[in-house]
Amino acid sequence: MLTPGRYVGAPEAEADAEPLDAKMARLTATLKAQFAEGAQLEQRIAQNLARLGYEL
């Protein structure tokens, strides 16, 4: 068997006490906020490039 954990003693994963539904709701809300922030940053970068004469 070529599974590295078998030979190097990888630690067991800890059990997660957070329910899956709650975890997914939290993670998707975080991702949505990060997407919004990314869109704002992308717009600011495009504006800065336009001021320098480089249109996207």
MDAnalysis code that builds the backbone (N, CA, C; Angstrom):
import MDAnalysis as mda
import numpy as np

u = mda.Universe.empty(168, n_residues=56, atom_resindex=np.repeat(np.arange(56), 3), trajectory=True)
u.add_TopologyAttr("name", ["N", "CA", "C"] * 56)
u.add_TopologyAttr("resid", np.arange(1, 57))
u.add_TopologyAttr("resname", ["MET", "LEU", "THR", "PRO", "GLY", "ARG", "TYR", "VAL", "GLY", "ALA", "PRO", "GLU", "ALA", "GLU", "ALA", "ASP", "ALA", "GLU", "PRO", "LEU", "ASP", "ALA", "LYS", "MET", "ALA", "ARG", "LEU", "THR", "ALA", "THR", "LEU", "LYS", "ALA", "GLN", "PHE", "ALA", "GLU", "GLY", "ALA", "GLN", "LEU", "GLU", "GLN", "ARG", "ILE", "ALA", "GLN", "ASN", "LEU", "ALA", "ARG", "LEU", "GLY", "TYR", "GLU", "LEU"])
u.atoms.positions = np.array([
    [0.849, -1.176, 0.000],
    [0.000, 0.000, 0.000],
    [0.889, 1.231, 0.000],
    [0.533, 2.222, -0.773],
    [1.357, 3.412, -0.919],
    [0.799, 4.640, -0.209],
    [-0.048, 4.467, 0.772],
    [-0.603, 5.577, 1.528],
    [0.456, 6.087, 2.499],
    [0.911, 7.357, 2.351],
    [1.988, 7.852, 3.210],
    [1.672, 7.791, 4.697],
    [0.425, 8.059, 5.086],
    [0.069, 8.040, 6.499],
    [0.324, 6.703, 7.159],
    [0.291, 5.668, 6.376],
    [0.524, 4.326, 6.913],
    [1.958, 4.174, 7.409],
    [2.885, 4.892, 6.807],
    [4.296, 4.714, 7.115],
    [4.874, 5.831, 7.978],
    [4.278, 7.007, 7.966],
    [4.845, 8.119, 8.725],
    [4.021, 8.471, 9.953],
    [2.942, 7.781, 10.186],
    [2.154, 8.008, 11.393],
    [1.369, 9.303, 11.373],
    [0.588, 9.543, 10.341],
    [-0.250, 10.743, 10.280],
    [-1.267, 10.707, 11.418],
    [-1.484, 11.859, 12.079],
    [-2.431, 11.881, 13.198],
    [-3.871, 11.699, 12.713],
    [-4.677, 11.131, 13.571],
    [-6.097, 10.958, 13.271],
    [-6.774, 12.324, 13.230],
    [-7.724, 12.481, 12.323],
    [-8.479, 13.733, 12.237],
    [-9.405, 13.838, 13.441],
    [-9.482, 15.060, 13.993],
    [-10.351, 15.279, 15.144],
    [-11.803, 15.381, 14.681],
    [-12.705, 14.893, 15.506],
    [-14.128, 14.973, 15.204],
    [-14.595, 16.422, 15.321],
    [-15.451, 16.837, 14.420],
    [-15.981, 18.195, 14.417],
    [-17.352, 18.175, 15.079],
    [-17.519, 18.969, 16.135],
    [-18.770, 18.969, 16.883],
    [-19.843, 19.848, 16.237],
    [-19.451, 20.701, 15.279],
    [-20.406, 21.604, 14.644],
    [-21.269, 20.831, 13.651],
    [-22.588, 20.947, 13.732],
    [-23.468, 20.249, 12.789],
    [-23.195, 20.708, 11.356],
    [-23.335, 19.786, 10.414],
    [-23.020, 20.067, 9.020],
    [-23.831, 21.236, 8.466],
    [-25.128, 21.287, 8.749],
    [-25.967, 22.375, 8.232],
    [-25.476, 23.734, 8.728],
    [-25.146, 23.820, 10.002],
    [-24.669, 25.079, 10.572],
    [-23.302, 25.445, 10.003],
    [-22.455, 24.451, 9.835],
    [-21.120, 24.695, 9.298],
    [-21.194, 25.191, 7.852],
    [-22.035, 24.555, 7.042],
    [-22.168, 24.959, 5.646],
    [-22.765, 26.361, 5.537],
    [-23.731, 26.689, 6.390],
    [-24.320, 28.033, 6.386],
    [-23.263, 29.070, 6.736],
    [-22.443, 28.779, 7.738],
    [-21.380, 29.697, 8.153],
    [-20.336, 29.856, 7.047],
    [-19.916, 28.748, 6.462],
    [-18.886, 28.801, 5.429],
    [-19.370, 29.492, 4.154],
    [-20.619, 29.249, 3.763],
    [-21.136, 29.905, 2.559],
    [-21.331, 31.400, 2.793],
    [-21.706, 31.801, 4.000],
    [-21.823, 33.229, 4.314],
    [-20.449, 33.893, 4.260],
    [-19.435, 33.221, 4.774],
    [-18.075, 33.743, 4.714],
    [-17.609, 33.868, 3.273],
    [-17.880, 32.850, 2.475],
    [-17.487, 32.865, 1.073],
    [-18.182, 33.984, 0.308],
    [-19.460, 34.190, 0.591],
    [-20.219, 35.266, -0.064],
    [-19.600, 36.625, 0.261],
    [-19.229, 36.834, 1.514],
    [-18.597, 38.090, 1.919],
    [-17.240, 38.255, 1.244],
    [-16.498, 37.174, 1.126],
    [-15.193, 37.243, 0.471],
    [-15.335, 37.513, -1.022],
    [-16.346, 36.942, -1.670],
    [-16.605, 37.235, -3.075],
    [-16.939, 38.718, -3.264],
    [-17.749, 39.272, -2.376],
    [-18.121, 40.690, -2.463],
    [-16.884, 41.566, -2.294],
    [-16.054, 41.242, -1.331],
    [-14.825, 42.009, -1.117],
    [-13.900, 41.893, -2.327],
    [-13.820, 40.701, -2.904],
    [-12.993, 40.496, -4.092],
    [-13.484, 41.323, -5.267],
    [-14.790, 41.426, -5.436],
    [-15.354, 42.226, -6.522],
    [-15.022, 43.706, -6.329],
    [-15.110, 44.188, -5.080],
    [-14.772, 45.578, -4.796],
    [-13.296, 45.848, -5.077],
    [-12.436, 44.927, -4.677],
    [-11.002, 45.102, -4.915],
    [-10.682, 45.061, -6.407],
    [-11.361, 44.177, -7.131],
    [-11.159, 44.096, -8.575],
    [-11.540, 45.414, -9.248],
    [-12.641, 46.003, -8.794],
    [-13.085, 47.289, -9.352],
    [-12.078, 48.387, -9.042],
    [-11.558, 48.417, -7.831],
    [-10.567, 49.433, -7.465],
    [-9.288, 49.274, -8.279],
    [-8.878, 48.041, -8.513],
    [-7.680, 47.795, -9.322],
    [-7.904, 48.281, -10.747],
    [-9.079, 47.974, -11.303],
    [-9.399, 48.409, -12.666],
    [-9.399, 49.937, -12.752],
    [-9.938, 50.613, -11.734],
    [-9.947, 52.076, -11.721],
    [-8.526, 52.635, -11.655],
    [-7.696, 52.034, -10.822],
    [-6.305, 52.493, -10.701],
    [-5.551, 52.286, -11.997],
    [-5.770, 51.162, -12.646],
    [-5.110, 50.911, -13.934],
    [-5.602, 51.900, -14.994],
    [-6.888, 52.213, -14.972],
    [-7.447, 53.165, -15.928],
    [-6.817, 54.542, -15.730],
    [-6.598, 54.939, -14.495],
    [-5.954, 56.230, -14.230],
    [-4.526, 56.272, -14.772],
    [-3.908, 55.080, -14.830],
    [-2.546, 55.004, -15.366],
    [-2.528, 54.836, -16.880],
    [-3.722, 54.724, -17.460],
    [-3.828, 54.601, -18.918],
    [-3.904, 53.178, -19.422],
    [-4.180, 52.242, -18.552],
    [-4.273, 50.837, -18.928],
    [-5.691, 50.332, -18.676],
    [-6.490, 50.305, -19.729],
    [-7.869, 49.812, -19.611],
    [-7.882, 48.293, -19.633],
    [-8.777, 47.701, -18.886],
    [-8.942, 46.240, -18.921],
    [-9.929, 45.849, -19.986],
])
